[in-house]
Amino acid sequence: MTEFQKIRRAIANALDDEKNTLVDRIVDWTVIALILISSIEVFLSTFPAVNEKLGGVLNFIDIFTTVIFTIEVTLRIWLAGDINPKYKGFKGRLKYCFSFYGFLDIIATYPFYLGFFFPIPYSAFKVLRIARLLRIFRYMTSFKLLKAAFMSKKAELAVSLQFLCIITLILSFVLFFVENKVQPDVYKNGWKAVLWAFNQYIKDPGGLAYTPPISMIGKLIAVAIGILKIAIFAVPAGLIGSGFLQAVNAEKEKENLKNISDKLHQAFERTPDVYTGFFLSPMSLPFGNIQASQGLAEADIFKAVDIAEDFRVVNLAITRPIDTITPDKLAIEHFVLNRPYGCFINRGSKVTIVAPTSSMDPAIGYYAYYLAKIGGFNLVSRELGVSRPYRSFYNQTYKGDVPGLNEFMGDINSLTSENGTWVITLLPSSGNKEPEFPTSIHLAYGGAKGDETFNGSDLLVKDVQLAEKLFSEIESSMDDSFGLKTDRQRYHDTTSPDLFMRKLDNTQNINAFVLRISWSAFLWNARKIQMAKELADVINRNIGNPDHVISPELKEKAIGFADYSD
């Protein structure tokens, strides 16, 4: 991550409504203070005597706060996608500008500058400036709770309002028919009756419908409307009160779950790997380990996973070969999440590691992360996605939009725009409905299953000579160091036109291949990270950066992935 990216992330975190650090809270209180100062300045400027004595000071405050808010609002629009993924890209920023707070920010700030170009009275801008007070709602927990209460009861509120309106309309029509007979000059049409009935709810402040009924039935209808007047306020008030209580309880539950989530994060403390000395986050943690180390109940663990987007529950039993009967073994995985689909890291390398099945296949996203981290490679890993119906990012045979797919492909395209770059797709094998193969490492270059040559048509690699050299070195290295056998396209086919590598913009000028590793080698093997280091070294010597220096962060003790700079 570059210094510019670090600064951008820090600013986005400071502007985010979810506050986690002291700096974030200081930014909030500074903005609130400036809003109040700006509003007081507008109020004081309405007094001629004060304006005459302190006009210069008030004018300075006005200009100063406007400039600060202009910078803040501009940063919010620029970083809208970093603050909330739904505002990514130009269209996303435009969407943010028309959101409630986005639009409020704009009309309370930018119109000030129109005065430099158009003869608009300055007082008009003062009116808009008061709108800044509404921005305080963004930082008020009470307002958030009230909003949550309305949202939780909006269906009930809508039904009660519809019911009351329909009953009032019916009574209005009855009122017209009975009053038209005794007051034909007053109740000339149904509109008069409807206007009178609905005005009773607000006590007719403008005197628009001062036409009380005089017939007995009309007076009874007036009594009924009076009862409805009570209901029209009592029912919504009761619903909102109930919703507010639920929101308060939900907020307490959210705080409790956050504490549980924090404990879950603490469970993923990095520990030293015996063979490399690297401090690594656990690949996964069985439920029993978390319960013992953090004192959490199984139900609490499931709740924490639900609210913490960077965790998931996996069943490690599926990593065993199809002919092996293994009982279910539930565990928790922790992963990096910075994109709508999962993880994207640009280290400026010629090599990009892509893990398109991390959301489904246990441990593969973790292994891809550390392979890329150790080797200094770029990383694109799909960590999010529903399991049913599953829409593969690897072999895209379906139709229609899939959440995160456009961003996934766009990020890979951004890393492969230069000719000669390499895409290594990391996938698991020998498990999850596959048999146990004699070889543990499988490389495929776009050829047919069983074709162990580079003679196939439409291969994914363009530099065949370099690919041959890389394969030979991986084969010998894995065998000599770990006793793991390697094959080339012996068991897996990669001729499908639906493979994501064939859909990239610069596919004719880049090199790509699929690297499948058996789960027994990268999940159940104690030397798995040593193997990742060896693979990274081989890749760097042949197609990456031979002078790459391993990040010193791998020698630091911390929690999970939180303290890594990239």
Protein Blocks (a to p, Z undefined) as FASTA:
>chain_A
ZZklmmmmmmmmmmpmbdfbfklmmmmmmmmmmmmmmmmmmmmmmpmklmmmmmmmmmmm
mmmmmmmmmmmmmmmmmmmmmmpmklgcjklmmmmmmmmklmmmmmmmmmmmmmmmpccd
fklmmmmmmmmmmmmmmmmmklmmmmmmmmmmmmmmmmmmmmmmmmmmmmmmmmmmmmmm
mmmmlmmbfklmmmmmmmmmnopmnopagcccfbfklmmmmmmmmmmmmmmmmmmmmmmm
mmmmmmmmmmmmmmmmmmmmmmmmmmmpccddfklopacddfbdcfklmmmmnopafklm
mmmmmmmmkbccddfklmpcfklccdddddddddddfbfklpaddehiabdcddfklmmm
ghklmmmmmmmmmnopacdddfbdcfbdcddfklccbgcjdehklmmmmmmmmmmmpghi
acdddddehiehiacdfbfbdcdehiaehiacfkbghifbfblmlmmmmmmmmmmmmmmm
nopacdehklbcckbfkbmklmpfklmmcccddddddfklmmmpmklmmmmmmmmmmmmm
mmmcfkbccdfklmcccehjllpcZZ
